[in-house]
Structure formats: C-alpha cells, structure tokens
C-alpha cells in the first residue's frame, strides 16, 4: 500500500470514528481504541462495515446494541438499551417486518438510551 492510500484510509477511519461520536454522544470522551473495543470492532474493515450498516442497511446492526440497564422485561431478563432513538426505531421496524410484533419506543428512565416494549 502506498503512502497516499495509507493517508486516505487513516482519514476515512478518523471520519468514521467522528461520525460514531456524533451519533452516540455519550461515547465522545473515549479514545479511538476504547471506542472500537466498546463497540466490539476489531479492525478498520469492521469499522467501515459498521458505518455502512448504520447509514445504509435496513436491518439493524447487532453491534449497535450498546449495553444493558437495570430494567428487566416480563421474563426477568435485562432490557436491551439502544443508544439512539433512531436505532431503536430501526430495530422496532425490523422486528415488525420480520416477526409482525408491534413495539413502542421509550427513553430509559435510568441511563441515557432507549428501550423497546410490546404494545
């Protein structure tokens, strides 16, 4: 790989990480390495796929599920916490389109994020 290609790849990586921080503002203080580890992204290729899925794919990216909170569902399992309302909507639409289950979206009362609940 020549120097020009290396520079382009680094610039694209920097832009991708910046975009993630814009979307998930609660991750803004993390270093690049911490952010990639937090999102379980192992290399540049996975990073670019993550960005592509985030903006292009209709199927939600499984890695966008950031963490769990202390709230549980009816079965006693921790509820999934989505870091943006947009991502929660995408997941709800995907579940409806694939399983015909209608879900509502609401903000987590405990931490920053969004939950889904059956209607």
C-alpha positions as a Markdown table, in Angstrom:
| # | Residue | x | y | z |
|---|---|---|---|---|
| 1 | Unk | 0.0 | 0.0 | 0.0 |
| 2 | Unk | 1.5 | 3.4 | -1.0 |
| 3 | Unk | 1.6 | 6.5 | 1.2 |
| 4 | Unk | -1.4 | 8.1 | -0.5 |
| 5 | Unk | -3.6 | 5.0 | 0.1 |
| 6 | Unk | -2.5 | 4.9 | 3.8 |
| 7 | Unk | -3.4 | 8.5 | 4.3 |
| 8 | Unk | -6.8 | 8.0 | 2.7 |
| 9 | Unk | -7.5 | 5.0 | 4.9 |
| 10 | Unk | -6.5 | 6.9 | 8.0 |
| 11 | Unk | -8.6 | 9.9 | 7.1 |
| 12 | Unk | -11.6 | 7.6 | 6.4 |
| 13 | Unk | -11.1 | 5.9 | 9.8 |
| 14 | Unk | -10.9 | 9.3 | 11.5 |
| 15 | Unk | -14.2 | 10.4 | 9.8 |
| 16 | Unk | -15.9 | 7.1 | 10.7 |
| 17 | Unk | -15.0 | 7.4 | 14.4 |
| 18 | Unk | -16.0 | 11.0 | 14.5 |
| 19 | Unk | -19.4 | 10.1 | 13.0 |
| 20 | Unk | -20.0 | 7.4 | 15.6 |
| 21 | Unk | -19.2 | 10.0 | 18.3 |
| 22 | Unk | -21.7 | 12.4 | 16.8 |
| 23 | Unk | -24.5 | 9.7 | 16.8 |
| 24 | Unk | -23.6 | 8.3 | 20.2 |
| 25 | Unk | -22.7 | 11.4 | 22.0 |
| 26 | Unk | -22.2 | 9.6 | 25.3 |
| 27 | Unk | -19.1 | 8.0 | 23.8 |
| 28 | Unk | -17.4 | 11.2 | 22.9 |
| 29 | Unk | -14.8 | 11.1 | 25.6 |
| 30 | Unk | -13.5 | 7.6 | 24.6 |
| 31 | Unk | -10.2 | 7.3 | 22.7 |
| 32 | Unk | -10.3 | 5.6 | 19.3 |
| 33 | Unk | -9.1 | 2.4 | 20.8 |
| 34 | Unk | -11.6 | 2.4 | 23.6 |
| 35 | Unk | -14.5 | 3.2 | 21.2 |
| 36 | Unk | -13.6 | 0.4 | 18.9 |
| 37 | Unk | -13.3 | -2.0 | 21.9 |
| 38 | Unk | -16.6 | -0.8 | 23.4 |
| 39 | Unk | -18.4 | -1.5 | 20.1 |
| 40 | Unk | -16.5 | -4.8 | 19.6 |
| 41 | Unk | -15.0 | -3.6 | 16.3 |
| 42 | Unk | -11.7 | -5.4 | 15.7 |
| 43 | Unk | -10.2 | -3.6 | 12.7 |
| 44 | Unk | -10.7 | -0.9 | 10.0 |
| 45 | Unk | -12.8 | -3.3 | 7.8 |
| 46 | Unk | -15.3 | -3.9 | 10.6 |
| 47 | Unk | -15.4 | -0.2 | 11.4 |
| 48 | Unk | -16.3 | 0.7 | 7.8 |
| 49 | Unk | -18.9 | -2.1 | 7.7 |
| 50 | Unk | -20.4 | -0.7 | 11.0 |
| 51 | Unk | -20.7 | 2.8 | 9.4 |
| 52 | Unk | -22.2 | 1.4 | 6.2 |
| 53 | Unk | -24.7 | -0.6 | 8.2 |
| 54 | Unk | -25.5 | 2.4 | 10.4 |
| 55 | Unk | -26.4 | 4.6 | 7.4 |
| 56 | Unk | -27.4 | 2.2 | 4.6 |
| 57 | Unk | -28.8 | -1.1 | 5.9 |
| 58 | Unk | -32.5 | -1.5 | 6.7 |
| 59 | Unk | -31.6 | -4.4 | 9.0 |
| 60 | Unk | -30.3 | -3.1 | 12.4 |
| 61 | Unk | -26.6 | -3.6 | 13.1 |
| 62 | Unk | -26.3 | -6.1 | 16.0 |
| 63 | Unk | -23.3 | -4.2 | 17.3 |
| 64 | Unk | -25.4 | -1.0 | 17.8 |
| 65 | Unk | -26.9 | -2.6 | 20.9 |
| 66 | Unk | -24.5 | -0.8 | 23.3 |
| 67 | Unk | -25.3 | -2.1 | 26.7 |
| 68 | Unk | -27.9 | -3.3 | 29.2 |
| 69 | Unk | -29.5 | -1.3 | 32.0 |
| 70 | Unk | -31.0 | -2.4 | 35.3 |
| 71 | Unk | -34.6 | -2.6 | 34.0 |
| 72 | Unk | -35.9 | -6.0 | 33.0 |
| 73 | Unk | -38.6 | -7.5 | 30.7 |
| 74 | Unk | -41.5 | -9.7 | 31.8 |
| 75 | Unk | -39.2 | -12.7 | 31.9 |
| 76 | Unk | -36.8 | -11.0 | 34.3 |
| 77 | Unk | -34.0 | -10.5 | 31.6 |
| 78 | Unk | -32.2 | -7.2 | 31.3 |
| 79 | Unk | -33.8 | -5.0 | 28.7 |
| 80 | Unk | -31.7 | -4.0 | 25.7 |
| 81 | Unk | -30.6 | -0.4 | 25.7 |
| 82 | Unk | -30.2 | 1.4 | 22.4 |
| 83 | Unk | -28.0 | 4.4 | 22.3 |
| 84 | Unk | -30.2 | 6.4 | 19.9 |
| 85 | Unk | -33.9 | 6.8 | 19.2 |
| 86 | Unk | -33.2 | 6.3 | 15.5 |
| 87 | Unk | -31.5 | 2.9 | 16.2 |
| 88 | Unk | -34.4 | 1.8 | 18.4 |
| 89 | Unk | -36.9 | 2.7 | 15.7 |
| 90 | Unk | -34.8 | 0.7 | 13.1 |
| 91 | Unk | -34.8 | -2.3 | 15.4 |
| 92 | Unk | -38.6 | -2.0 | 16.1 |
| 93 | Unk | -39.3 | -1.7 | 12.3 |
| 94 | Unk | -37.1 | -4.7 | 11.6 |
| 95 | Unk | -38.9 | -6.8 | 14.3 |
| 96 | Unk | -42.3 | -5.8 | 12.9 |
| 97 | Unk | -41.3 | -6.6 | 9.3 |
| 98 | Unk | -39.8 | -10.0 | 10.2 |
| 99 | Unk | -41.9 | -11.1 | 13.2 |
| 100 | Unk | -45.1 | -8.9 | 13.0 |
| 101 | Unk | -44.6 | -7.8 | 16.6 |
| 102 | Unk | -45.6 | -4.2 | 17.2 |
| 103 | Unk | -43.2 | -2.3 | 19.6 |
| 104 | Unk | -43.2 | 1.1 | 21.2 |
| 105 | Unk | -40.0 | 3.1 | 21.8 |
| 106 | Unk | -39.4 | 5.0 | 25.0 |
| 107 | Unk | -36.4 | 6.7 | 26.7 |
| 108 | Unk | -34.8 | 4.7 | 29.6 |
| 109 | Unk | -35.6 | 6.4 | 32.9 |
| 110 | Unk | -32.3 | 5.1 | 34.4 |
| 111 | Unk | -29.5 | 5.9 | 31.9 |
| 112 | Unk | -29.1 | 7.5 | 28.5 |
| 113 | Unk | -30.7 | 5.3 | 25.9 |
| 114 | Unk | -33.9 | 3.9 | 24.5 |
| 115 | Unk | -35.9 | 0.7 | 25.1 |
| 116 | Unk | -38.5 | -1.2 | 23.2 |
| 117 | Unk | -41.7 | -2.6 | 24.7 |
| 118 | Unk | -44.6 | -4.6 | 23.2 |
| 119 | Unk | -47.8 | -2.6 | 22.7 |
